[in-house]
Amino acid sequence: MGSFSILHLIALLVVVVLVFGTKKLGNVGSDLGKAVKGFKDGLKGEEETAAKPNEQKTIDVEAKDKSTH
């Protein structure tokens, strides 16, 4: 019941590949990568919005007078 050797890890990897298949493991890896990237982008977006003060935007327009003749 000691520590795991490299042979234990290789056997575990072979069992995981046999159970799930290589295609499914590839999909899980890419999905995990997309999730981590989305998380980092979300954190970056929060930092940018926290750094900028809340700016109110106004639109200047001229109203035309509709008078009947």
C-alpha positions as CSV (number, residue, x, y, z in Angstrom):
1,M,0.0,0.0,0.0
2,G,2.9,2.3,-0.6
3,S,3.3,4.9,-3.2
4,F,2.3,4.5,-6.8
5,S,5.1,3.6,-9.2
6,I,5.2,4.4,-12.9
7,L,3.9,1.0,-13.7
8,H,0.7,1.7,-11.7
9,L,0.2,5.0,-13.5
10,I,0.7,3.4,-16.9
11,A,-1.8,0.6,-16.1
12,L,-4.3,3.2,-14.9
13,L,-3.9,5.1,-18.1
14,V,-4.4,2.0,-20.2
15,V,-7.6,1.2,-18.3
16,V,-8.9,4.7,-18.7
17,V,-8.2,4.7,-22.5
18,L,-9.9,1.3,-22.8
19,V,-13.0,2.5,-20.9
20,F,-13.5,5.9,-22.5
21,G,-11.7,5.6,-25.8
22,T,-9.2,8.1,-27.3
23,K,-11.8,10.1,-29.2
24,K,-13.8,10.9,-26.1
25,L,-10.7,11.7,-24.1
26,G,-9.6,14.1,-26.8
27,N,-13.0,15.8,-26.6
28,V,-12.8,16.1,-22.9
29,G,-9.3,17.7,-23.1
30,S,-10.4,20.3,-25.7
31,D,-13.6,21.1,-23.7
32,L,-11.5,21.5,-20.6
33,G,-9.1,23.8,-22.4
34,K,-12.0,26.0,-23.7
35,A,-13.4,26.2,-20.2
36,V,-10.1,27.4,-18.8
37,K,-9.7,29.9,-21.6
38,G,-13.2,31.2,-21.0
39,F,-12.5,31.5,-17.3
40,K,-9.3,33.5,-17.9
41,D,-11.1,35.8,-20.4
42,G,-13.9,36.3,-17.8
43,L,-11.4,37.3,-15.2
44,K,-9.7,39.7,-17.6
45,G,-13.0,41.3,-18.6
46,E,-13.8,41.9,-14.9
47,E,-10.5,43.6,-14.4
48,E,-11.0,45.9,-17.4
49,T,-14.5,46.9,-16.2
50,A,-13.2,47.5,-12.7
51,A,-10.4,49.7,-13.9
52,K,-12.7,52.0,-16.0
53,P,-15.0,54.3,-14.2
54,N,-18.7,54.1,-15.2
55,E,-19.1,56.5,-18.1
56,Q,-22.5,57.8,-19.1
57,K,-22.9,58.3,-22.8
58,T,-25.2,60.9,-24.2
59,I,-26.4,61.5,-27.6
60,D,-26.8,65.1,-28.9
61,V,-29.6,65.5,-31.4
62,E,-31.5,68.5,-32.7
63,A,-35.3,68.3,-32.6
64,K,-37.2,69.6,-35.6
65,D,-40.2,71.7,-34.9
66,K,-43.3,70.4,-36.7
67,S,-45.5,73.3,-37.3
68,T,-48.5,73.2,-39.5
69,H,-49.1,76.0,-42.0
